[in-house]
C-alpha cells in the first residue's frame, strides 16, 4: 500500500473518530442538558414542596392560633357568664336577706306599737300648765305658731296652743286656750246651748250635736259641732267644734275647724245609696234626708242629714266630720281610732253558684238584701253612736 493510501486511510479513520466524537459530544451535551433540566426541575419541585410545606405550616399555625383565640374567648365568655350568674345570685340572695330583715323589723315594730299603743309616750298629750289639765289629741297633728287671731278671747289668753293636720279629704286645725266661766258655755246648760245655736245659725248652717258630761279622767265638759256650707258651689262643708273643759275651777276652750278638701261630696253620694238599701229612703229622693237632731220641727238652714250620722264614720275616716268626732273622742275619752279596711262592717258578698236554679238565685239575693238592710240600719241610728274600732290610751 502506498503512502497516499495510508494517509487517506488515516484521514478517514481520524474523520470517523472525529465524527463519532462529535456524536458522543452531542449525546453528552443532550445528556448534560437533560441532567441540568432535571436538576432544575428538581430544585423547582423542592422549592414548591418547601413553599407548600411552609404554607401548610402557616395555615396550620394560623388555624391553631385562631382556634386558641376562639377557645380562649369562649372560655372567657363562659367565665364571665359564670361570674355574672354568681354575682346576680349573690345579689338576689342579699336582697332576699334584706327583705327578710326589713320584714322582721316591720313586724317587730308593729308588735311593739301594738303592745305599747296604750302608753301615752307614743302619742301626743298636751300639758296645760295654767289649768293643770292634760289632754290627748289624735296622732298626726303638728304644732303651729299661734299668732294673733283677731278673736279677743283667744288673743288675751295667757296660754294657747295651735295644731294642724291634713288627710286625704280634710284639712283640720284647732286652738286651745284658757278662758273664764263667764265666756265659756254652761256645763249644766246643754238645752240652753242648743237653743242658742238654733237662734244664731245662718241659712247655710246646721247643728250636728251638743253633748256634756265627764271626761275619762273626771273633767267637766260641754261641746258642740256645727256645720257650714261653703259659699262656692261644690266647695264642700266645714265642721266647727267648740268645747269647754273644766277642772278645779280652771276652764279651757278648744275651737276646731275641719274643712272638706279636694274630693267633696263623696260621703253624701255613697250614703244616699246606702240609705236606699237600708230602706230609709227612695232612690233619688231627699224626703226624710235632713232632720235636726234635737227638734224635727226646726227646718231653718241646712239641718243634719242621714249621711252625717256617726255610725257611718268608719266608712269615711278622712271625712271632716269623722275627723272632728275622732278629735272629740281623743280629748274627752282618751280614745284613738284603729282603722280597719272597709270599716270592718261588712262581710264579703258571695257570688251565686252557677249550678243554682233561678229560684235559688233569687232566694239567695233576697237573703243578701235582707242581710244588707240589717247591717246598714244600725249605722243610721241617731245620737253619737261611734262604731269605729278604737282603744284607750293610759294618760296620767
Secondary structure by P-SEA (a helix, b strand, c coil): ccaaaaaaaaaaaaaaaaaaaaaaaaaaaaaaaaaaaaaaaaaaaaaaaaaaaaaaaaaaaaaaaaaaaaaaaaaaaaaaaaaaaaaaaaaaaaaaaaaaaaaaaaaaaaaaaaaaccccccbbbbbbccccbbbbbcccccccccccccccccccccbbbbbbcccccccccbbbbbbccccccccccaaaaaaaaaacccccccccbbbbbbccccccccbbbbbbbccccccbbbbbbbbbbbcccbbbbbbbbbbbccccaaaaaaaaaaaaaacccccccccccccccccccccccccccccccccccccccccaaaaaaaaaaaacccbbbbbccccccccccccccccccaaaaaaaaaaaaaaaaaaccccccccccccccccccccc
